[in-house]
Protein backbone atom coordinates (compact mmCIF):
# COMPACT_ATOMS: atom_id res chain seq x y z
CA UNK A 1 0.00 0.00 0.00
CA UNK A 2 2.83 2.34 0.84
CA UNK A 3 4.47 1.60 -2.53
CA UNK A 4 1.20 2.32 -4.32
CA UNK A 5 0.80 5.62 -2.46
CA UNK A 6 4.38 6.59 -3.29
CA UNK A 7 3.80 5.74 -6.96
CA UNK A 8 0.62 7.80 -7.03
CA UNK A 9 2.41 10.74 -5.45
CA UNK A 10 5.25 10.49 -7.96
CA UNK A 11 2.75 10.40 -10.83
CA UNK A 12 1.18 13.69 -9.77
CA UNK A 13 2.52 16.75 -11.58
CA UNK A 14 4.86 18.78 -9.44
CA UNK A 15 3.76 22.28 -8.64
CA UNK A 16 6.25 25.06 -9.27
CA UNK A 17 7.13 27.35 -6.43
CA UNK A 18 5.62 30.79 -7.04
CA UNK A 19 5.81 33.55 -4.47
CA UNK A 20 2.46 34.92 -3.38
CA UNK A 21 1.99 38.60 -4.26
CA UNK A 22 -0.15 41.22 -2.57
CA UNK A 23 -3.59 42.10 -4.02
CA UNK A 24 -2.21 45.48 -5.16
CA UNK A 25 0.66 43.78 -7.00
CA UNK A 26 -1.69 41.23 -8.58
CA UNK A 27 -3.87 44.07 -9.87
CA UNK A 28 -0.85 45.40 -11.78
CA UNK A 29 0.37 42.01 -13.04
CA UNK A 30 -3.10 41.09 -14.32
CA UNK A 31 -3.17 44.09 -16.65
CA UNK A 32 -2.47 43.35 -20.30
CA UNK A 33 0.95 44.77 -21.22
CA UNK A 34 2.51 44.85 -24.66
CA UNK A 35 6.20 44.55 -25.40
CA UNK A 36 8.21 47.77 -25.48
CA UNK A 37 9.77 49.48 -28.48
CA UNK A 38 13.29 50.82 -28.10
CA UNK A 39 13.55 54.62 -28.59
CA UNK A 40 17.16 54.11 -29.70
CA UNK A 41 16.06 51.78 -32.51
CA UNK A 42 13.13 54.02 -33.48
CA UNK A 43 15.31 57.11 -33.86
CA UNK A 44 17.93 55.09 -35.75
CA UNK A 45 15.33 53.81 -38.20
CA UNK A 46 14.00 57.35 -38.72
CA UNK A 47 17.51 58.59 -39.53
CA UNK A 48 17.92 55.82 -42.10
CA UNK A 49 14.44 56.51 -43.54
CA UNK A 50 15.27 60.23 -43.93
CA UNK A 51 18.47 59.44 -45.80
CA UNK A 52 16.87 56.83 -48.08
CA UNK A 53 13.77 58.90 -48.90
CA UNK A 54 15.74 62.04 -49.72
CA UNK A 55 18.19 60.06 -51.83
CA UNK A 56 15.36 58.42 -53.77
CA UNK A 57 13.67 61.78 -54.36
CA UNK A 58 16.89 63.37 -55.63
CA UNK A 59 17.79 60.46 -57.90
CA UNK A 60 14.22 60.14 -59.18
CA UNK A 61 14.05 63.81 -60.12
CA UNK A 62 17.47 63.56 -61.78
CA UNK A 63 16.35 60.72 -64.07
CA UNK A 64 12.96 62.37 -64.66
CA UNK A 65 14.30 65.77 -65.73
CA UNK A 66 18.07 66.06 -66.11
CA UNK A 67 19.34 62.92 -67.85
CA UNK A 68 16.75 60.17 -68.23
CA UNK A 69 19.14 57.72 -69.92
CA UNK A 70 22.53 58.62 -68.45
CA UNK A 71 24.20 58.81 -65.08
CA UNK A 72 26.24 61.82 -64.06
CA UNK A 73 28.11 60.68 -60.96
CA UNK A 74 28.60 64.25 -59.81
CA UNK A 75 24.83 64.58 -59.40
CA UNK A 76 24.59 61.24 -57.59
CA UNK A 77 27.40 62.22 -55.22
CA UNK A 78 25.73 65.59 -54.58
CA UNK A 79 22.38 63.91 -53.83
CA UNK A 80 23.91 61.45 -51.37
CA UNK A 81 25.97 64.21 -49.76
CA UNK A 82 22.93 66.50 -49.36
CA UNK A 83 20.87 63.64 -47.91
CA UNK A 84 23.62 62.81 -45.41
CA UNK A 85 24.03 66.52 -44.56
CA UNK A 86 20.29 66.74 -43.93
CA UNK A 87 20.46 63.90 -41.41
CA UNK A 88 23.41 65.59 -39.69
CA UNK A 89 21.54 68.92 -39.54
CA UNK A 90 18.40 67.24 -38.20
CA UNK A 91 20.55 65.65 -35.51
CA UNK A 92 22.08 69.04 -34.67
CA UNK A 93 18.58 70.51 -34.51
CA UNK A 94 17.74 67.82 -31.91
CA UNK A 95 14.68 66.46 -33.70
CA UNK A 96 15.68 62.80 -33.47
CA UNK A 97 13.88 62.20 -30.19
CA UNK A 98 10.74 60.16 -29.63
CA UNK A 99 9.26 62.99 -27.57
CA UNK A 100 9.82 65.38 -30.50
CA UNK A 101 8.13 62.94 -32.87
CA UNK A 102 4.95 63.22 -30.81
CA UNK A 103 4.71 66.98 -31.38
CA UNK A 104 4.18 68.90 -34.58
CA UNK A 105 5.04 72.62 -34.58
CA UNK A 106 8.53 72.37 -33.03
CA UNK A 107 9.42 69.36 -35.17
CA UNK A 108 8.26 70.93 -38.43
CA UNK A 109 9.90 74.32 -37.92
CA UNK A 110 13.27 72.76 -37.03
CA UNK A 111 13.08 70.33 -39.92
CA UNK A 112 12.17 72.99 -42.52
CA UNK A 113 14.91 75.36 -41.36
CA UNK A 114 17.50 72.53 -41.39
CA UNK A 115 16.48 71.41 -44.89
CA UNK A 116 16.72 75.00 -46.14
CA UNK A 117 20.17 75.33 -44.54
CA UNK A 118 21.36 72.23 -46.44
CA UNK A 119 20.38 73.82 -49.76
CA UNK A 120 21.95 77.14 -48.91
CA UNK A 121 25.12 75.28 -47.99
CA UNK A 122 25.05 73.37 -51.30
CA UNK A 123 24.51 76.57 -53.29
CA UNK A 124 27.40 78.23 -51.47
CA UNK A 125 29.76 75.32 -52.10
CA UNK A 126 28.73 75.16 -55.78
CA UNK A 127 29.48 78.86 -56.15
CA UNK A 128 32.91 78.56 -54.53
CA UNK A 129 34.01 75.65 -56.75
CA UNK A 130 32.43 77.29 -59.85
CA UNK A 131 29.91 74.53 -60.52
CA UNK A 132 26.81 76.70 -60.31
CA UNK A 133 26.37 76.80 -64.08
CA UNK A 134 26.43 72.99 -64.37
CA UNK A 135 23.63 72.36 -61.87
CA UNK A 136 20.06 72.41 -63.12
CA UNK A 137 18.10 75.05 -61.22
CA UNK A 138 14.82 73.32 -62.00
CA UNK A 139 16.16 70.07 -60.54
CA UNK A 140 17.55 71.83 -57.48
CA UNK A 141 14.32 73.70 -56.70
CA UNK A 142 12.28 70.56 -57.36
CA UNK A 143 14.52 68.55 -55.04
CA UNK A 144 13.98 71.13 -52.30
CA UNK A 145 10.17 71.26 -52.67
CA UNK A 146 9.49 67.56 -53.26
CA UNK A 147 12.02 66.52 -50.62
CA UNK A 148 10.39 68.81 -48.08
CA UNK A 149 6.93 67.47 -48.95
CA UNK A 150 8.14 63.88 -48.50
CA UNK A 151 9.75 64.74 -45.15
CA UNK A 152 6.57 66.41 -43.90
CA UNK A 153 4.43 63.44 -44.99
CA UNK A 154 6.87 61.05 -43.30
CA UNK A 155 6.79 63.03 -40.06
CA UNK A 156 2.98 63.16 -40.03
CA UNK A 157 2.81 59.39 -40.45
CA UNK A 158 5.50 58.94 -37.79
CA UNK A 159 3.63 61.23 -35.39
CA UNK A 160 0.52 59.10 -35.78
CA UNK A 161 2.46 55.86 -35.16
CA UNK A 162 4.33 57.22 -32.14
CA UNK A 163 1.13 58.43 -30.54
CA UNK A 164 -0.48 55.03 -31.10
CA UNK A 165 2.56 53.31 -29.57
CA UNK A 166 2.47 55.68 -26.60
CA UNK A 167 -1.24 54.97 -26.10
CA UNK A 168 -0.50 51.22 -26.07
CA UNK A 169 2.31 51.71 -23.53
CA UNK A 170 5.03 50.52 -25.91
CA UNK A 171 7.15 53.61 -25.26
CA UNK A 172 6.73 53.67 -21.48
CA UNK A 173 9.53 52.67 -19.15
CA UNK A 174 7.64 50.68 -16.58
CA UNK A 175 9.36 51.53 -13.31
CA UNK A 176 9.19 50.35 -9.72
CA UNK A 177 10.56 52.37 -6.81
CA UNK A 178 12.39 50.80 -3.87
CA UNK A 179 11.78 52.88 -0.75
CA UNK A 180 8.30 53.79 0.45
CA UNK A 181 9.32 56.82 2.53
CA UNK A 182 9.75 60.56 2.07
CA UNK A 183 12.67 59.98 -0.31
CA UNK A 184 10.49 57.74 -2.44
CA UNK A 185 7.69 60.28 -2.41
CA UNK A 186 10.02 63.09 -3.51
CA UNK A 187 11.45 60.90 -6.26
CA UNK A 188 8.01 60.01 -7.67
CA UNK A 189 6.94 63.66 -7.53
CA UNK A 190 10.09 64.66 -9.44
CA UNK A 191 9.43 61.98 -12.08
CA UNK A 192 5.78 62.96 -12.47
CA UNK A 193 6.64 66.66 -12.72
CA UNK A 194 8.39 66.08 -16.07
CA UNK A 195 5.71 66.18 -18.77
CA UNK A 196 8.03 64.75 -21.41
CA UNK A 197 9.13 61.80 -19.29
CA UNK A 198 8.45 58.27 -20.51
CA UNK A 199 8.51 56.91 -16.95
CA UNK A 200 5.44 55.00 -15.79
CA UNK A 201 5.69 54.30 -12.06
CA UNK A 202 3.91 51.04 -11.24
CA UNK A 203 4.35 51.24 -7.47
CA UNK A 204 6.79 51.05 -4.59
CA UNK A 205 8.37 48.21 -2.62
CA UNK A 206 9.74 48.38 0.92
CA UNK A 207 10.72 45.82 3.57
CA UNK A 208 9.92 48.08 6.48
CA UNK A 209 6.64 47.71 8.34
CA UNK A 210 7.09 50.65 10.72
CA UNK A 211 5.85 54.22 10.43
CA UNK A 212 8.60 55.14 7.94
CA UNK A 213 7.07 52.96 5.23
CA UNK A 214 4.06 54.60 3.58
CA UNK A 215 1.23 52.58 2.06
CA UNK A 216 1.01 55.12 -0.77
CA UNK A 217 3.82 57.31 -2.16
CA UNK A 218 2.72 60.32 -4.19
CA UNK A 219 -0.28 58.35 -5.42
CA UNK A 220 1.67 55.16 -6.17
CA UNK A 221 0.66 52.13 -4.07
CA UNK A 222 2.97 49.97 -2.03
CA UNK A 223 3.03 46.63 -3.85
CA UNK A 224 5.03 44.52 -1.44
CA UNK A 225 8.47 43.81 -0.05
CA UNK A 226 11.79 43.72 -1.88
CA UNK A 227 11.67 39.91 -1.93
CA UNK A 228 8.49 40.20 -4.02
CA UNK A 229 10.15 42.20 -6.80
CA UNK A 230 11.68 39.19 -8.58
CA UNK A 231 8.33 37.40 -8.81
CA UNK A 232 6.55 40.65 -9.72
CA UNK A 233 8.99 41.37 -12.56
CA UNK A 234 8.43 37.89 -13.95
CA UNK A 235 4.67 38.30 -14.13
CA UNK A 236 4.63 41.70 -15.82
CA UNK A 237 6.99 43.87 -17.82
CA UNK A 238 9.37 45.91 -15.68
CA UNK A 239 12.01 48.04 -17.42
CA UNK A 240 13.61 49.91 -14.53
CA UNK A 241 14.15 49.45 -10.80
CA UNK A 242 14.95 52.78 -9.15
CA UNK A 243 16.25 52.95 -5.59
CA UNK A 244 15.08 55.96 -3.62
CA UNK A 245 17.35 55.03 -0.71
CA UNK A 246 20.24 57.35 0.21
CA UNK A 247 23.78 56.23 -0.59
CA UNK A 248 24.44 56.12 3.16
CA UNK A 249 22.18 53.02 3.32
CA UNK A 250 24.93 51.04 1.61
CA UNK A 251 24.41 47.79 3.53
CA UNK A 252 20.67 47.69 2.82
CA UNK A 253 21.22 48.48 -0.87
CA UNK A 254 23.82 45.73 -1.27
CA UNK A 255 21.52 43.17 0.36
CA UNK A 256 18.73 44.13 -2.03
CA UNK A 257 21.00 44.06 -5.08
CA UNK A 258 21.98 40.48 -4.27
CA UNK A 259 18.34 39.56 -4.80
CA UNK A 260 17.57 41.74 -7.83
CA UNK A 261 20.62 41.46 -10.08
CA UNK A 262 19.24 38.28 -11.65
CA UNK A 263 16.50 40.31 -13.39
CA UNK A 264 16.88 41.52 -17.02
CA UNK A 265 16.16 45.14 -16.08
CA UNK A 266 18.06 48.37 -15.54
CA UNK A 267 18.78 49.03 -11.87
CA UNK A 268 19.68 52.57 -10.81
CA UNK A 269 20.23 54.50 -7.63
CA UNK A 270 18.50 57.86 -7.46
CA UNK A 271 20.83 60.74 -6.52
CA UNK A 272 18.23 63.51 -6.29
CA UNK A 273 18.26 63.64 -2.47
CA UNK A 274 21.89 62.72 -1.82
CA UNK A 275 24.11 65.43 -0.45
CA UNK A 276 27.18 63.78 -1.92
CA UNK A 277 27.73 65.09 -5.44
CA UNK A 278 29.76 63.39 -8.14
CA UNK A 279 31.04 64.80 -11.41
CA UNK A 280 28.21 65.46 -13.90
CA UNK A 281 29.45 62.71 -16.24
CA UNK A 282 29.01 60.16 -13.46
CA UNK A 283 25.25 60.54 -13.69
CA UNK A 284 22.70 59.31 -16.16
CA UNK A 285 19.27 60.87 -16.12
CA UNK A 286 15.77 59.47 -15.80
CA UNK A 287 13.83 62.45 -17.05
CA UNK A 288 15.48 65.24 -15.11
CA UNK A 289 16.38 63.08 -12.10
CA UNK A 290 20.11 62.24 -11.78
CA UNK A 291 20.82 58.56 -11.16
CA UNK A 292 23.80 56.28 -10.70
CA UNK A 293 23.82 53.15 -12.88
CA UNK A 294 24.15 49.91 -10.93
CA UNK A 295 23.13 47.18 -13.41
CA UNK A 296 22.02 47.38 -17.03
CA UNK A 297 19.80 44.96 -18.89
CA UNK A 298 21.96 42.90 -21.28
CA UNK A 299 21.48 42.80 -25.08
CA UNK A 300 19.15 45.74 -25.66
CA UNK A 301 18.38 48.25 -28.43
CA UNK A 302 20.42 47.59 -31.60
CA UNK A 303 22.17 44.60 -30.03
CA UNK A 304 18.77 42.96 -29.65
CA UNK A 305 17.93 43.72 -33.29
CA UNK A 306 21.23 42.23 -34.46
CA UNK A 307 20.71 39.08 -32.41
CA UNK A 308 17.14 38.75 -33.70
CA UNK A 309 18.35 39.05 -37.31
CA UNK A 310 21.20 36.60 -36.66
CA UNK A 311 18.76 34.03 -35.25
CA UNK A 312 16.24 34.39 -38.05
CA UNK A 313 18.68 34.49 -40.98
CA UNK A 314 21.26 31.96 -39.80
CA UNK A 315 18.62 29.84 -38.08
CA UNK A 316 16.49 29.77 -41.25
CA UNK A 317 19.45 28.70 -43.37
CA UNK A 318 20.43 26.04 -40.81
CA UNK A 319 16.86 24.72 -40.76
CA UNK A 320 16.77 24.40 -44.55
CA UNK A 321 20.13 22.64 -44.56
CA UNK A 322 19.05 20.30 -41.75
CA UNK A 323 15.73 19.21 -43.29
CA UNK A 324 17.14 15.97 -44.78
CA UNK A 325 18.76 15.07 -41.46
CA UNK A 326 15.54 15.90 -39.61
CA UNK A 327 13.66 13.56 -41.89
CA UNK A 328 16.13 10.69 -41.41
CA UNK A 329 16.23 11.05 -37.62
CA UNK A 330 12.43 11.23 -37.44
CA UNK A 331 12.19 8.01 -39.47
CA UNK A 332 14.77 6.27 -37.26
CA UNK A 333 12.96 7.30 -34.05
CA UNK A 334 9.64 6.07 -35.44
CA UNK A 335 11.02 2.70 -36.53
CA UNK A 336 13.02 2.14 -33.35
CA UNK A 337 10.21 2.29 -30.78
CA UNK A 338 6.49 3.05 -30.65
CA UNK A 339 5.36 6.54 -29.75
CA UNK A 340 5.53 10.08 -31.09
CA UNK A 341 8.62 11.31 -32.90
CA UNK A 342 8.86 14.58 -31.01
CA UNK A 343 9.06 15.17 -27.28
CA UNK A 344 7.79 18.41 -25.73
CA UNK A 345 9.07 19.69 -22.41
CA UNK A 346 8.47 22.79 -20.28
CA UNK A 347 11.68 24.71 -19.76
CA UNK A 348 12.84 28.06 -18.46
CA UNK A 349 12.96 30.78 -21.09
CA UNK A 350 13.81 34.47 -20.97
CA UNK A 351 13.12 35.97 -17.52
CA UNK A 352 11.89 32.60 -16.24
CA UNK A 353 9.09 32.44 -18.78
CA UNK A 354 7.89 28.86 -19.21
CA UNK A 355 8.31 27.75 -22.82
CA UNK A 356 7.69 24.54 -24.73
CA UNK A 357 10.92 23.11 -26.14
CA UNK A 358 10.81 20.40 -28.81
CA UNK A 359 13.29 17.52 -29.16
CA UNK A 360 13.36 14.19 -30.91
CA UNK A 361 12.12 11.56 -28.48
CA UNK A 362 15.08 9.62 -27.07
CA UNK A 363 13.33 7.71 -24.24
CA UNK A 364 10.77 4.95 -24.48
CA UNK A 365 7.37 6.61 -24.69
CA UNK A 366 5.95 4.90 -21.59
CA UNK A 367 8.98 6.10 -19.59
CA UNK A 368 8.89 9.70 -20.76
CA UNK A 369 9.83 12.25 -18.12
CA UNK A 370 8.35 15.64 -19.13
CA UNK A 371 9.36 17.34 -15.86
CA UNK A 372 12.93 15.94 -15.92
CA UNK A 373 12.49 14.80 -12.34
CA UNK A 374 15.04 12.04 -12.93
CA UNK A 375 18.30 12.85 -14.71
CA UNK A 376 19.33 10.61 -17.61
CA UNK A 377 22.49 8.76 -16.57
CA UNK A 378 25.04 6.53 -18.26
CA UNK A 379 23.49 3.27 -19.58
CA UNK A 380 20.03 4.52 -18.55
CA UNK A 381 17.53 1.76 -19.51
CA UNK A 382 14.91 4.37 -20.43
CA UNK A 383 16.98 5.51 -23.45
CA UNK A 384 16.24 3.82 -26.78
CA UNK A 385 18.94 2.57 -29.17
CA UNK A 386 18.43 5.50 -31.55
CA UNK A 387 17.99 7.79 -28.56
CA UNK A 388 21.45 6.93 -27.27
CA UNK A 389 23.01 7.98 -30.58
CA UNK A 390 21.05 11.18 -31.10
CA UNK A 391 21.63 12.28 -27.50
CA UNK A 392 25.38 11.69 -27.79
CA UNK A 393 25.54 13.60 -31.08
CA UNK A 394 22.95 16.22 -29.98
CA UNK A 395 20.82 15.43 -33.06
CA UNK A 396 17.86 15.26 -30.69
CA UNK A 397 18.18 19.06 -30.34
CA UNK A 398 17.60 19.81 -34.05
CA UNK A 399 13.80 20.37 -33.77
CA UNK A 400 14.59 23.36 -31.58
CA UNK A 401 15.43 25.19 -34.81
CA UNK A 402 11.66 25.52 -35.18
CA UNK A 403 11.62 27.25 -31.77
CA UNK A 404 14.24 29.68 -33.05
CA UNK A 405 12.85 30.44 -36.50
CA UNK A 406 9.08 30.12 -36.04
CA UNK A 407 8.33 30.74 -32.36
CA UNK A 408 11.23 33.00 -31.45
CA UNK A 409 11.37 31.78 -27.84
CA UNK A 410 14.84 30.28 -28.31
CA UNK A 411 18.04 31.70 -29.75
CA UNK A 412 20.70 29.85 -31.68
CA UNK A 413 23.25 30.71 -29.00
CA UNK A 414 22.60 31.34 -25.33
CA UNK A 415 22.40 29.58 -21.96
CA UNK A 416 20.86 26.14 -22.43
CA UNK A 417 17.27 26.02 -21.12
CA UNK A 418 16.79 23.58 -18.27
CA UNK A 419 13.56 21.80 -17.42
CA UNK A 420 11.63 23.61 -14.72
CA UNK A 421 11.95 20.70 -12.30
CA UNK A 422 15.62 19.87 -12.97
CA UNK A 423 17.31 18.82 -9.75
CA UNK A 424 20.71 18.11 -8.26
CA UNK A 425 20.49 15.69 -5.35
CA UNK A 426 16.83 16.56 -4.63
CA UNK A 427 17.57 20.30 -4.86
CA UNK A 428 16.26 22.45 -7.69
CA UNK A 429 19.07 24.11 -9.61
CA UNK A 430 18.27 27.57 -8.23
CA UNK A 431 18.61 26.15 -4.72
CA UNK A 432 21.95 24.53 -5.56
CA UNK A 433 23.63 27.60 -7.13
CA UNK A 434 23.47 31.19 -5.97
CA UNK A 435 22.45 33.48 -8.82
CA UNK A 436 21.24 30.61 -11.02
CA UNK A 437 18.34 32.62 -12.45
CA UNK A 438 20.74 35.28 -13.76
CA UNK A 439 21.20 32.88 -16.70
CA UNK A 440 17.68 33.85 -17.76
CA UNK A 441 18.49 37.53 -18.28
CA UNK A 442 18.80 36.66 -21.98
CA UNK A 443 16.94 34.28 -24.26
CA UNK A 444 18.17 30.67 -23.95
CA UNK A 445 19.88 28.97 -26.88
CA UNK A 446 20.34 25.65 -28.63
CA UNK A 447 24.07 25.80 -27.98
CA UNK A 448 26.15 27.99 -25.70
CA UNK A 449 29.51 28.93 -24.27
CA UNK A 450 29.18 26.36 -21.48
CA UNK A 451 28.35 23.57 -23.93
CA UNK A 452 31.34 24.08 -26.24
CA UNK A 453 33.59 24.12 -23.17
CA UNK A 454 32.44 20.65 -22.17
CA UNK A 455 29.74 21.49 -19.60
CA UNK A 456 26.83 19.59 -21.12
CA UNK A 457 24.89 16.43 -20.42
CA UNK A 458 24.34 14.93 -16.97
CA UNK A 459 24.42 17.25 -13.96
CA UNK A 460 25.31 15.14 -10.94
CA UNK A 461 27.72 17.35 -8.99
CA UNK A 462 27.74 20.92 -7.67
CA UNK A 463 30.73 21.72 -9.85
CA UNK A 464 28.90 20.87 -13.09
CA UNK A 465 25.97 23.21 -12.49
CA UNK A 466 28.21 25.92 -11.02
CA UNK A 467 30.46 25.80 -14.07
CA UNK A 468 27.45 26.05 -16.38
CA UNK A 469 26.25 29.13 -14.59
CA UNK A 470 29.75 30.63 -14.55
CA UNK A 471 30.21 30.17 -18.31
CA UNK A 472 26.67 31.37 -19.06
CA UNK A 473 27.18 34.57 -17.08
CA UNK A 474 30.47 35.17 -18.90
CA UNK A 475 28.62 34.83 -22.20
CA UNK A 476 25.93 37.30 -21.14
CA UNK A 477 28.44 39.93 -20.05
CA UNK A 478 30.60 39.56 -23.17
CA UNK A 479 28.00 39.00 -25.86
CA UNK A 480 28.57 40.07 -29.45
CA UNK A 481 27.46 38.78 -32.85
CA UNK A 482 31.02 37.57 -33.51
CA UNK A 483 30.97 35.70 -30.18
CA UNK A 484 27.72 34.00 -31.25
CA UNK A 485 29.23 33.09 -34.60
CA UNK A 486 32.36 31.68 -32.94
CA UNK A 487 30.29 29.50 -30.59
CA UNK A 488 28.09 28.31 -33.45
CA UNK A 489 31.04 27.35 -35.65
CA UNK A 490 32.83 25.58 -32.80
CA UNK A 491 29.77 23.59 -31.70
CA UNK A 492 30.21 20.65 -34.16
CA UNK A 493 33.84 20.20 -33.10
CA UNK A 494 32.96 20.29 -29.39
CA UNK A 495 30.31 17.61 -29.96
CA UNK A 496 33.00 15.30 -31.28
CA UNK A 497 35.62 16.01 -28.62
CA UNK A 498 33.67 16.94 -25.47
CA UNK A 499 30.72 14.60 -25.24
CA UNK A 500 31.79 12.45 -22.29
CA UNK A 501 28.95 13.77 -20.09
CA UNK A 502 26.19 13.34 -22.69
CA UNK A 503 24.22 10.11 -22.28
Number of C-alpha atoms within 10 A of each C-alpha: 6 7 8 9 10 10 11 10 11 11 9 8 9 12 7 8 6 7 12 11 17 14 11 13 23 15 11 16 18 10 9 9 13 13 11 17 16 19 17 14 16 16 16 14 12 18 18 12 15 20 21 15 16 25 22 15 19 26 18 14 19 23 15 12 12 18 11 11 7 9 13 11 9 9 17 15 11 14 22 18 15 21 24 20 20 23 24 16 19 21 15 12 14 13 19 20 16 21 17 17 23 18 16 13 9 11 22 18 10 17 24 15 13 21 22 16 15 21 18 12 14 18 15 13 13 15 12 10 8 10 11 15 9 9 14 14 11 12 17 17 12 17 22 18 13 15 21 18 13 15 20 17 12 15 21 17 12 16 20 14 14 21 18 14 16 17 11 15 18 19 23 21 21 20 22 26 28 26 27 27 21 16 20 28 21 16 24 24 14 15 20 17 12 14 9 13 15 20 21 19 22 18 24 32 25 23 15 15 10 7 8 12 18 21 18 16 23 16 12 18 18 24 27 22 17 20 15 20 25 16 16 22 21 16 17 18 18 21 21 24 23 25 25 27 23 18 17 11 9 11 10 11 16 11 10 16 15 11 16 22 20 19 29 25 21 18 24 22 22 26 23 18 16 13 10 10 10 10 6 8 6 11 17 16 13 19 17 14 17 18 21 17 16 12 19 15 16 18 20 16 14 14 15 15 14 15 20 16 12 18 23 19 13 14 20 17 12 16 20 12 11 14 13 11 13 18 10 11 20 19 12 15 24 16 12 15 18 11 15 13 18 15 20 13 18 19 22 23 26 21 22 22 15 16 20 18 23 19 19 24 26 24 23 19 17 9 10 14 16 16 16 17 17 13 16 18 16 13 9 12 12 18 22 18 16 19 25 20 15 20 20 17 16 21 16 25 17 21 21 23 27 17 21 23 22 13 12 15 20 28 26 30 25 26 30 27 23 18 21 22 21 19 20 22 12 12 12 14 22 15 12 17 17 13 18 19 18 20 30 24 22 26 24 26 22 22 23 25 28 22 23 21 18 19 24 22 19 17 22 14 11 13 12 18 20 19 16 24 23 16 18 25 23 14 21 20 10 11 16 15 13 9 14 21 15 13 22 18 12 15 18 13 11 15 19 11 11 16 19 15 16 20 22
